[in-house]
């Protein structure tokens, strides 16, 4: 199969997958949304009537019935609930494919805009900062520990790293986050001035005299959430890298390299790691794709106003446009990541090239 | 001589030092009394969505990176640890949320399936199975009280309906519940099998209970209730667990005849302090409002009760001519509701709020809202680090919009807005009485029928011709109220005046009336919201810039409610309204959220930079174009039209304000919003040009609660003797007068029936007596219950006790047992529990008031220290000089 044909088929696959996933997501959420919205509307209208009564407005039963009927009709029209879902879905899919996400129902950007694109673009950099940093640290730490463990199999260091890795992998992110908050932000044994910030991106009660001071404060605010993410992730990385490299280090070409007298570092990084790169790169690619999704729980615990918190708020308030946009972009990124990983795999490992 | 001089000098210096210190303190006190606006210069509202983190922040304190108080109720599970924490004070709002059960009474004739809840007797039996005391003591661990009806014992209307509730004899009695339930089932034709299960026509009787699993309290109770039905009664019980969303489907979204539920565990939030509860009774017991099974949804089976519908409609429509008539209707409606028992109430929850007592003082507890209210924000001040701003934690800064027409619909934005806006009237946070702030009033005349002449030159706004016009002769109204207006100053520096008031009235008439199909100044949603009100406003008459009369077709026996119906006041300057109107007209924004969706534009929110920029652009364009709104110039305006100069000044000031602060929240209250960061903080600064000072609200910091200091009665009496119960009652350590309190009592015979009731007799200040003659009574153990409440703070005290009526003379000295503990000597039957507020166990002390406000240690400033040090140094120097031994001289 030629490379171009392969790319074309993969691209078509990608589009089909997106359409199927978004259709399912839309159906799932929209049907639920309509039902819930109808009940909400009835509650709202009844509360309106009760509020009028409490404020001293007198209405006859017929007037009340008429009022309730008109108000329910008004809300149904306002929310477009009088249209069946299959009439709306084509429009929604087209809008999604053209990156027109419309307006959010409830949430807004800091400027006040309800444009979903504006809201998402505002939040993405924060998530990238947080998760990018933690991914980078996790990757480096995981690689280093994995290499060390793989280089000395069955040694005390190897066993220690395995134990640490398994333990780290078993931790729940939310639990680690809460523990770190208690230990370093709310611990009564630590003087107030030395405590780390428990949540937020900046201390909004402070007035910064310079941008540098603000960036330092941002870094301070990142310490706990990044630590939480690294603690729960690095162990898995270390184990994966260790397991990959143990096999590679047992290969003949490594023995040859050692026999040639090459320094151990060069053997590890120049030969072993390089040949184990494809699966590692695949994992990195998916991690980067996952950055968009954010880590909902961590961002919520630390009130880090990124994509994770956004989707959490959207789910709580059933803000459908944001939910759809989020799932769409997440899906797109994962599919793209998969696609790019496939290409990179071929580049690093000539054995898997097509055509 | 020298020692005397030294002593004299020392005393003089010491006295001078003391005087100097006192002078400094006195000077400070004088300055404090002259303060206008709130006590604190700056407040920062900080968003903390996680409740547990919020509590940790309060413990830390606002001057140390945390917060000083949290404007949201404390998580239930943290209350105990907070009560033990010395840094914080927990304040209980006893009018918090409440829980109830609702039953699906759809009959067999509709579904073909036996439904025990179809039968009133079975539903009534459930009242005795509600285990309210168990819920309060075990599930709420004392942070709540039993609730027997839709009107709780903490509501001001409780004394009106207390007799009705007491006569129902509702109590926790599982044996009685089981007995009554089984009788009802038998009567309905069901049969109890040898396995203890009930069957109808051979089929097991099954019921479904929908338990709200997302609420710990309702979850636990639901489990208990299901166990009772299954194990004690012998029904097949299917438990359905779900959250609100699932409830929308299975309960509110389903036709009762589908029998997706038989029982649902309901929960209600506190809706603020309501003094008169006709609406509440209608909501909870009458089908016509749509809160009963069927939800008034066409096509569904709906629970019907024409009698209660008629009575509650009369109540809410004001079809009564006196308070007595109204009270009687209320009692009737409640009695029917209790007898029907389609909805039964379980408990009232005590919401807890917390603040850091080392750091702040001056919080005010508002019944219904807890500490999260405007008075706390205006009255709070720092005890420690006063140079740092007060930090108030909020769950959310806003969940809606700040536009004054269609926004301010969520609790969070309302809290912030109330801090910034000056109110025309406020309700006393402890008894709901209306207190005029900026609109003191006088009722000119009020009547149940429209007999009040509306002056010919009273005006209304004509939306068709867009101008003011006089009402003309012959118009009548039910009430006429005259207001004096005490203006504030707008946050942008503009003086408030009659034009702001007029603009508010203009808006009501203009935007609710579709003068023509292309009327740009019309909002269907606004119109429908105001439709019931508009016909009631007959006209306004401007007497002067600060005096105005309003004529309305509204009557209520409480004249303050008449005055509060429509006050001549606004908290948004006219130029801002004018600019937002233009946003609406030009299709950029809408007043309401759903309106914005329908019109495809934005929900106007002056807090957002984009919207405030647009508003500013409009203001600048008005300035450039010399525009003046017709509301302030057109027609038969009884005041001179606004001048162009004044209008332009208004535009300029507001524009500058927006440029400076980046938002358009311009109001007239004690605080100005100076900073807004979405999902982060709102910073407000004191408005020292506000006309009132803390003396206007700081008095609310004291809750004038009733305190039953002592109760004495004879534990045993002979038949024929009179039982006298003497009560010593104080309000804030002062003996209560007759007009200060309501004290109701009920006597019960050994079988629990009421044999006497009434109001306590006033003897002298602080002394009240309740009497019952025992003539004609049989020997036995009798009991009493007393409800005592201060009219200034509606948190009652309940007292109960027992006494023996004997045919034999028993010589025991009269004793004064503690109010809530039965006499310990004689073993008295205890299988029947009375519904009283349980005495909290020693480790739990729910109080409505905080522990006594910490007396701030006298703050000694640097100046005082210098004085003292100098004084000591001088004294020491003098002592050295004069007491030094003279050198021996050579001889």
HADDOCK unambig.tbl for C-alpha pairs under 7 A between the chains (distance, minus, plus):
assign (segid A and resid 36 and name CA) (segid B and resid 245 and name CA) 6.84 0.50 0.50
assign (segid A and resid 36 and name CA) (segid B and resid 248 and name CA) 6.22 0.50 0.50
assign (segid A and resid 39 and name CA) (segid B and resid 248 and name CA) 6.06 0.50 0.50
assign (segid A and resid 39 and name CA) (segid B and resid 252 and name CA) 6.69 0.50 0.50
assign (segid A and resid 39 and name CA) (segid B and resid 253 and name CA) 6.14 0.50 0.50
assign (segid A and resid 46 and name CA) (segid B and resid 289 and name CA) 6.60 0.50 0.50
assign (segid A and resid 46 and name CA) (segid B and resid 290 and name CA) 6.50 0.50 0.50
assign (segid A and resid 50 and name CA) (segid B and resid 279 and name CA) 6.26 0.50 0.50
assign (segid A and resid 50 and name CA) (segid B and resid 283 and name CA) 6.96 0.50 0.50
assign (segid A and resid 53 and name CA) (segid B and resid 279 and name CA) 5.87 0.50 0.50
assign (segid A and resid 53 and name CA) (segid B and resid 316 and name CA) 6.00 0.50 0.50
assign (segid A and resid 54 and name CA) (segid B and resid 279 and name CA) 5.46 0.50 0.50
assign (segid A and resid 57 and name CA) (segid B and resid 532 and name CA) 6.18 0.50 0.50
assign (segid A and resid 57 and name CA) (segid B and resid 533 and name CA) 6.48 0.50 0.50
assign (segid A and resid 58 and name CA) (segid B and resid 316 and name CA) 6.18 0.50 0.50
assign (segid A and resid 58 and name CA) (segid B and resid 317 and name CA) 4.19 0.50 0.50
assign (segid A and resid 58 and name CA) (segid B and resid 318 and name CA) 6.86 0.50 0.50
assign (segid A and resid 59 and name CA) (segid B and resid 317 and name CA) 6.09 0.50 0.50
assign (segid A and resid 78 and name CA) (segid B and resid 594 and name CA) 5.72 0.50 0.50
assign (segid A and resid 78 and name CA) (segid B and resid 595 and name CA) 6.52 0.50 0.50
assign (segid A and resid 78 and name CA) (segid B and resid 597 and name CA) 6.19 0.50 0.50
assign (segid A and resid 78 and name CA) (segid B and resid 598 and name CA) 4.40 0.50 0.50
assign (segid A and resid 79 and name CA) (segid B and resid 594 and name CA) 6.85 0.50 0.50
assign (segid A and resid 79 and name CA) (segid B and resid 597 and name CA) 6.74 0.50 0.50
assign (segid A and resid 79 and name CA) (segid B and resid 598 and name CA) 6.72 0.50 0.50
assign (segid A and resid 110 and name CA) (segid B and resid 678 and name CA) 5.50 0.50 0.50
assign (segid A and resid 111 and name CA) (segid B and resid 608 and name CA) 5.50 0.50 0.50
assign (segid A and resid 111 and name CA) (segid B and resid 609 and name CA) 5.19 0.50 0.50
assign (segid A and resid 111 and name CA) (segid B and resid 610 and name CA) 5.58 0.50 0.50
assign (segid A and resid 112 and name CA) (segid B and resid 608 and name CA) 4.71 0.50 0.50
assign (segid A and resid 112 and name CA) (segid B and resid 609 and name CA) 6.57 0.50 0.50
assign (segid A and resid 112 and name CA) (segid B and resid 610 and name CA) 6.04 0.50 0.50
assign (segid A and resid 186 and name CA) (segid B and resid 56 and name CA) 6.67 0.50 0.50
assign (segid A and resid 192 and name CA) (segid B and resid 64 and name CA) 6.11 0.50 0.50
assign (segid A and resid 204 and name CA) (segid B and resid 680 and name CA) 6.48 0.50 0.50
assign (segid A and resid 204 and name CA) (segid B and resid 681 and name CA) 6.15 0.50 0.50
